[in-house]
């Protein structure tokens, strides 16, 4: 599993390592890059921008539902501890 820093392609902010799992999205704008086939493997060749389109309850947390702007595949990631909760709430209202 690869956990690495990156510059968000959507908002341009520097994103630090998550440290307890593989960082798979920006905690500021919640966007991601379509790089994984399995969490943290970085083997997907699509490389499209994953935009958050919805939120779903998952156990004691939430999953962010994404759609890739390149291949249109839908993808889910568990929210991280440092994610922008205000944006999570906005997306869950579908006002995003």
C-alpha positions in Angstrom: 0.0 0.0 0.0 1.4 3.4 -1.0 0.7 6.4 1.2 2.3 9.5 -0.3 2.1 13.3 -0.4 0.6 14.9 -3.5 -0.6 18.2 -5.0 -4.3 18.1 -5.6 -5.0 18.4 -9.3 -8.4 20.0 -8.6 -7.7 22.6 -5.9 -3.8 22.8 -6.1 -3.3 22.3 -2.3 -0.4 20.2 -1.0 -1.8 17.0 0.7 0.2 15.2 3.3 0.4 11.5 3.9 -2.5 10.0 5.8 -0.2 7.8 8.0 -2.9 5.2 9.0 -3.9 4.1 5.5 -3.2 5.1 1.9 -4.2 8.7 1.2 -6.7 8.4 -1.7 -8.3 11.9 -1.9 -7.8 15.5 -1.1 -9.1 16.4 2.4 -9.8 20.0 1.3 -11.9 19.6 -1.9 -12.5 15.8 -1.5 -11.4 15.1 -5.1 -9.3 12.1 -6.0 -7.4 10.7 -8.9 -8.3 7.5 -10.6 -5.0 5.7 -9.8 -5.9 2.6 -7.8 -7.4 -0.7 -8.8 -7.2 -1.9 -5.2 -6.7 0.6 -2.4 -3.2 2.0 -2.4 -1.8 -0.1 -5.3 -1.5 2.9 -7.8 -2.0 0.4 -10.7 -4.9 2.1 -12.6 -3.9 3.5 -15.9 -7.0 5.9 -16.3 -5.6 8.8 -14.2 -8.8 10.8 -14.6 -10.1 13.2 -11.9 -12.6 11.6 -9.5 -15.2 14.2 -8.4 -17.3 13.6 -5.3 -21.0 13.1 -6.3 -22.6 11.7 -3.2 -22.0 10.4 0.4 -23.2 7.2 1.9 -23.2 5.9 5.5 -20.8 3.1 6.1 -20.5 1.5 9.6 -19.5 4.3 11.9 -18.3 6.6 9.2 -19.1 7.6 5.6 -18.0 6.8 2.1 -17.5 9.4 -0.6 -19.0 8.3 -3.9 -17.0 9.5 -7.0 -17.4 9.6 -10.7 -14.4 9.7 -12.9 -14.4 12.6 -15.4 -12.5 10.5 -17.9 -13.9 6.9 -17.9 -17.2 7.7 -16.0 -16.6 4.8 -13.6 -18.0 5.2 -10.1 -15.8 4.6 -7.2 -16.1 4.8 -3.4 -13.5 5.8 -0.7 -13.9 5.9 3.0 -13.7 9.4 4.4 -10.4 10.3 6.2 -10.2 11.8 9.7 -9.1 15.1 8.4 -11.6 15.5 5.6 -13.6 18.8 5.2 -16.7 17.9 7.1 -18.6 20.9 5.9 -18.1 19.7 2.3 -19.1 16.2 3.3 -22.4 17.6 4.6 -22.9 19.8 1.5 -22.4 16.8 -0.8 -24.8 14.7 1.2 -27.5 17.3 0.7 -26.7 17.0 -3.1 -26.4 20.8 -3.3 -22.8 20.3 -4.6 
